[in-house]
Amino acid sequence: MIVEERIARVKQLLERSDLPLGAIARRTGFAHVEYLSSLFKKRTGVSPGKFRRSVAQTTQPPKSG
């Protein structure tokens, strides 16, 4: 289904770029950031920001100290 493909692309952009959510929405065909956010959370169980933060935490090397 097309919606799943768009959400998958949103995930890729959240994981691999620092683009703001508005730019990601435009690139993936969503007219409104609010709609993208609510649909993303409905489909994945987390907000786009939380998804991006969780990915960032798992890909950063551990801090030494």
LOLUMLUM-67258 format. One line per field, with one value per atom (N, C-alpha, C, O): residue number from 1; atom name; y, x, z. Coordinates in Angstrom, 3 decimals. Atoms other than C-alpha are relative to their C-alpha. Layout:
<pts>
nr [NUM,...]
atom [CA,...]
v [Y,...]
u [X,...]
w [Z,...]
</pts>
This chain:
<pts>
nr [1,1,1,1,2,2,2,2,3,3,3,3,4,4,4,4,5,5,5,5,6,6,6,6,7,7,7,7,8,8,8,8,9,9,9,9,10,10,10,10,11,11,11,11,12,12,12,12,13,13,13,13,14,14,14,14,15,15,15,15,16,16,16,16,17,17,17,17,18,18,18,18,19,19,19,19,20,20,20,20,21,21,21,21,22,22,22,22,23,23,23,23,24,24,24,24,25,25,25,25,26,26,26,26,27,27,27,27,28,28,28,28,29,29,29,29,30,30,30,30,31,31,31,31,32,32,32,32,33,33,33,33,34,34,34,34,35,35,35,35,36,36,36,36,37,37,37,37,38,38,38,38,39,39,39,39,40,40,40,40,41,41,41,41,42,42,42,42,43,43,43,43,44,44,44,44,45,45,45,45,46,46,46,46,47,47,47,47,48,48,48,48,49,49,49,49,50,50,50,50,51,51,51,51,52,52,52,52,53,53,53,53,54,54,54,54,55,55,55,55,56,56,56,56,57,57,57,57,58,58,58,58,59,59,59,59,60,60,60,60,61,61,61,61,62,62,62,62,63,63,63,63,64,64,64,64,65,65,65,65]
atom [N,CA,C,O,N,CA,C,O,N,CA,C,O,N,CA,C,O,N,CA,C,O,N,CA,C,O,N,CA,C,O,N,CA,C,O,N,CA,C,O,N,CA,C,O,N,CA,C,O,N,CA,C,O,N,CA,C,O,N,CA,C,O,N,CA,C,O,N,CA,C,O,N,CA,C,O,N,CA,C,O,N,CA,C,O,N,CA,C,O,N,CA,C,O,N,CA,C,O,N,CA,C,O,N,CA,C,O,N,CA,C,O,N,CA,C,O,N,CA,C,O,N,CA,C,O,N,CA,C,O,N,CA,C,O,N,CA,C,O,N,CA,C,O,N,CA,C,O,N,CA,C,O,N,CA,C,O,N,CA,C,O,N,CA,C,O,N,CA,C,O,N,CA,C,O,N,CA,C,O,N,CA,C,O,N,CA,C,O,N,CA,C,O,N,CA,C,O,N,CA,C,O,N,CA,C,O,N,CA,C,O,N,CA,C,O,N,CA,C,O,N,CA,C,O,N,CA,C,O,N,CA,C,O,N,CA,C,O,N,CA,C,O,N,CA,C,O,N,CA,C,O,N,CA,C,O,N,CA,C,O,N,CA,C,O,N,CA,C,O,N,CA,C,O,N,CA,C,O,N,CA,C,O,N,CA,C,O,N,CA,C,O]
v [-1.183,0.000,1.245,1.222,-1.213,3.505,0.661,1.170,-0.651,4.821,-0.653,0.048,0.687,2.168,0.356,0.498,-0.389,3.056,1.410,1.677,-1.370,6.733,0.041,0.762,0.053,5.960,-0.602,-0.145,0.592,3.753,1.035,1.075,-1.060,6.680,1.051,1.548,-0.934,9.001,-0.564,0.158,0.638,6.518,0.120,0.450,-0.107,6.476,1.405,1.580,-1.376,10.252,0.408,1.153,-0.282,10.463,-0.639,-0.056,0.726,7.900,0.577,0.641,-0.307,9.203,1.472,1.819,-1.422,12.975,0.839,0.362,-0.972,16.038,0.937,1.994,-0.843,17.428,0.239,-0.668,-0.243,19.128,-0.757,-1.115,0.792,17.346,0.617,-0.109,-0.660,19.942,-0.363,-0.599,0.370,19.167,-1.471,-1.830,1.422,15.435,-0.177,-0.980,0.086,15.907,0.351,-0.360,-0.408,17.757,-1.044,-1.351,0.982,15.187,-1.315,-2.052,1.278,12.302,0.157,-0.798,-0.201,13.861,0.329,0.216,-0.406,15.002,1.515,2.238,-1.437,18.429,0.689,1.883,-0.598,18.981,-0.836,-2.056,0.671,18.149,-0.686,-1.786,0.555,17.560,-1.348,-2.283,1.257,14.874,-1.085,-2.221,0.953,13.196,-0.501,-1.705,0.380,13.228,-0.947,-1.954,0.852,11.759,-1.361,-2.379,1.269,9.094,-0.836,-2.049,0.708,8.194,-0.654,-1.822,0.548,7.755,-1.133,-2.125,1.047,5.724,-1.292,-2.385,1.182,3.377,-0.622,-1.834,0.513,3.076,-0.078,-0.803,-0.019,3.765,1.065,1.233,-1.085,6.644,1.212,1.089,-1.216,10.240,0.003,-0.712,-0.081,11.117,0.453,-0.069,-0.473,13.004,-1.089,-1.247,1.082,10.090,-1.094,-1.665,0.984,7.721,0.437,-0.361,-0.515,9.944,-0.057,-0.441,0.040,10.219,-1.436,-1.677,1.390,6.450,-0.550,-1.318,0.434,5.846,0.626,-0.041,-0.695,8.436,-0.637,-0.750,0.620,6.766,-1.345,-1.710,1.330,3.349,0.036,-0.947,-0.061,4.569,0.773,0.758,-0.745,6.752,-0.939,-1.824,0.824,5.198,0.359,1.498,-0.297,4.919,1.068,1.124,-1.063,7.887,-0.600,-1.399,0.466,7.221,1.038,2.227,-1.011,8.824,-0.559,0.183]
u [0.841,0.000,0.885,1.982,-0.784,1.218,0.322,1.429,-0.237,0.846,1.178,2.020,-1.113,3.211,1.333,2.341,-1.217,5.772,0.423,1.610,-0.319,5.547,0.528,1.485,-0.467,5.935,1.410,2.251,-1.339,8.937,1.027,2.141,-0.910,10.503,0.220,1.333,-0.135,9.798,1.005,1.880,-0.939,11.616,1.434,2.336,-1.344,14.607,0.556,1.704,-0.463,14.814,0.251,1.189,-0.232,14.474,1.304,2.036,-1.210,17.265,1.267,2.307,-1.207,19.650,0.253,1.254,-0.191,19.205,-0.326,-0.896,0.346,18.914,-1.103,-1.329,1.059,16.072,-1.087,-1.437,1.139,13.315,-1.229,-1.324,1.178,9.982,-0.807,-1.393,0.720,8.415,0.574,-0.172,-0.656,10.954,-0.252,-0.473,0.290,10.445,-1.434,-1.699,1.404,6.687,-0.142,-0.811,0.094,7.076,0.613,0.052,-0.688,9.524,-0.762,-0.579,0.715,7.206,-1.474,-2.245,1.337,4.001,-1.070,-2.259,0.980,2.344,-0.142,0.852,0.251,0.729,0.146,0.441,-0.027,0.702,0.848,0.706,-0.851,3.280,-0.854,-0.533,0.866,0.480,-0.593,-0.675,0.560,-1.081,1.081,0.845,-1.109,2.285,0.279,0.418,-0.307,2.952,-1.036,-0.693,1.048,-0.402,-0.047,-0.234,0.004,-0.290,1.224,1.118,-1.219,3.308,-0.165,0.177,0.180,2.437,-1.024,-0.855,1.028,-0.663,0.590,0.262,-0.561,1.355,1.179,1.384,-1.220,4.538,-0.064,0.710,0.111,3.442,0.840,0.762,-0.812,5.906,-0.069,-0.361,-0.026,6.134,1.257,2.214,-1.208,8.607,1.226,2.322,-1.127,10.784,0.556,1.772,-0.440,10.900,0.684,1.681,-0.625,11.680,1.418,2.351,-1.316,14.583,0.964,2.123,-0.858,15.945,0.416,1.564,-0.335,15.775,1.022,1.903,-0.970,17.658,1.357,2.385,-1.256,20.282,0.701,1.926,-0.584,20.820,0.628,1.647,-0.522,21.376,1.167,1.898,-1.071,23.800,1.221,2.251,-1.148,26.090,0.913,0.454,-0.928,29.225,-0.115,-0.446,0.083,29.291,0.998,2.105,-0.878,30.786,0.992,0.637,-1.013,34.032,0.144,-0.092,-0.132,34.688,0.196,0.326]
w [0.000,0.000,0.000,0.557,0.165,-0.763,1.340,1.518,-1.291,2.801,0.714,1.275,-0.647,4.152,-0.646,0.047,0.707,1.483,0.394,0.587,-0.402,2.397,1.431,1.716,-1.382,6.105,0.053,0.826,0.058,5.289,-0.453,0.069,0.476,3.398,1.089,1.260,-1.121,6.341,1.006,1.485,-0.933,8.597,-0.499,0.270,0.571,6.236,0.171,0.577,-0.102,6.199,1.454,1.736,-1.415,9.975,0.479,1.279,-0.398,10.354,-0.614,0.040,0.766,7.723,-0.267,-0.894,0.275,7.643,1.228,2.210,-1.041,9.818,-0.483,0.106,0.539,7.724,1.045,1.799,-0.892,9.705,-0.493,-1.667,0.335,9.781,-1.135,-1.938,1.095,7.471,-1.363,-2.314,1.259,4.758,-0.318,-1.475,0.206,5.246,-0.467,-1.362,0.414,4.954,-1.475,-2.224,1.413,1.652,-0.927,-1.979,0.857,0.257,-0.119,-1.088,0.012,1.092,-0.361,-0.256,0.520,-0.214,1.019,0.719,-1.004,3.010,-0.038,0.034,0.089,2.772,1.346,1.401,-1.327,6.527,0.955,1.027,-0.980,9.189,1.066,1.515,-1.040,11.690,-0.428,0.368,0.499,9.507,-0.040,0.369,0.018,8.956,1.414,1.632,-1.381,12.702,0.582,1.202,-0.580,13.659,-0.690,-0.024,0.724,10.944,0.370,0.550,-0.370,11.795,1.372,1.559,-1.349,15.466,0.002,0.711,0.083,14.600,-0.572,-0.110,0.671,12.357,0.746,0.681,-0.616,14.437,1.523,2.149,-1.460,18.005,0.676,1.893,-0.554,18.459,-0.917,-2.107,0.812,17.295,-0.880,-0.585,0.829,14.513,0.795,0.589,-0.802,17.010,0.902,1.016,-0.879,19.425,-0.811,-0.370,0.889,16.547,-0.343,-0.254,0.372,15.438,1.189,1.028,-1.191,18.984,0.337,0.711,-0.316,19.506,-0.988,-0.604,1.006,16.261,0.284,0.171,-0.293,17.204,1.192,1.197,-1.186,20.577,-0.324,0.263,0.303,19.025,-0.983,-1.106,0.993,16.344,0.484,-0.190,-0.522,18.477,0.776,1.498,-0.800,19.889,1.466,1.792,-1.427,23.670,0.408,-0.126,-0.493,25.505,0.977,1.843,-0.959,27.282,1.097,0.878,-1.013,30.548,1.310,2.284]
</pts>
